[in-house]
Amino acid sequence: MKLHHKGYVLVSLADIDNCWDDMLIQSALQEYDLSGRYWINHFSIILNELASAGLIIRDDYRFDEQSNRLSFNYSMSEFGRMRMRDTGLI
């Protein structure tokens, strides 16, 4: 059984120091065999929710001219790691 989408994003990010959102989203799309704008937006919203909750941190940003949008670099917060331990994700 696969992890829920938020859990997958958290575990993926916890395994690396930091990562740009487009790489996290592409990894999730491949893992769950999904495609299309709906799912890209879905995972973008997940990243926003996790950042708003303080589980992950936006470390940097850049303007992606290809997609004509801001792209963010994320890392895990200590609070996020603590919550992952509490819930058994790590």
C-alpha positions in Angstrom: 0.0 0.0 0.0 1.3 3.4 -1.0 1.5 6.4 1.3 -1.0 9.1 1.1 0.1 12.0 -1.1 1.2 14.4 1.8 3.1 11.5 3.4 4.9 10.8 0.2 5.9 14.4 -0.2 7.2 14.6 3.4 9.1 11.3 3.2 10.6 12.3 -0.2 11.7 15.7 1.2 13.1 14.2 4.4 15.4 11.9 2.4 17.1 14.9 0.8 18.4 18.2 2.2 16.2 20.4 -0.1 14.5 20.2 -3.4 12.7 22.4 -5.9 8.9 21.9 -6.1 9.0 20.9 -9.8 11.3 17.9 -8.9 9.1 16.9 -6.0 6.0 17.1 -8.1 7.4 15.1 -11.0 8.6 12.4 -8.5 5.1 12.2 -7.0 3.5 12.0 -10.4 5.7 9.2 -11.4 5.2 7.3 -8.1 1.4 7.4 -8.4 1.3 7.2 -12.2 -0.5 10.5 -12.6 -0.4 13.2 -15.2 -2.0 16.5 -16.2 -2.5 20.0 -14.9 -5.0 18.8 -12.2 -2.4 16.6 -10.5 0.4 19.1 -10.8 -1.9 21.7 -9.1 -2.9 19.1 -6.5 0.7 18.5 -5.4 1.4 22.2 -5.5 -1.4 22.7 -3.1 0.0 20.0 -0.9 3.4 21.8 -0.8 1.6 25.1 0.1 -0.4 23.4 2.9 2.7 21.7 4.4 4.6 25.0 4.3 1.7 26.8 5.9 1.5 24.3 8.6 5.3 24.7 9.3 6.2 21.1 8.4 8.4 22.2 5.5 10.2 25.5 4.8 10.5 27.5 1.6 14.2 28.2 1.4 14.4 30.0 -1.9 12.4 30.9 -5.0 12.9 31.7 -8.7 10.8 32.6 -11.6 10.5 29.7 -14.0 10.1 31.3 -17.4 9.1 28.0 -19.1 6.0 27.6 -16.9 5.7 31.3 -16.2 5.4 30.8 -12.5 7.3 31.0 -9.3 9.2 27.9 -8.3 10.1 27.2 -4.6 13.0 25.3 -3.0 11.8 23.4 0.1 13.4 21.7 3.0 12.1 19.9 6.1 11.6 21.9 9.3 12.5 20.4 12.7 8.8 20.6 13.5 8.1 18.5 10.4 10.6 15.9 11.4 9.1 15.7 14.9 5.6 15.3 13.5 6.9 12.6 11.1 8.4 10.7 14.0 5.1 11.1 16.0 3.1 9.7 13.1 5.5 6.9 12.2 6.5 8.3 8.8 10.2 8.1 9.9 
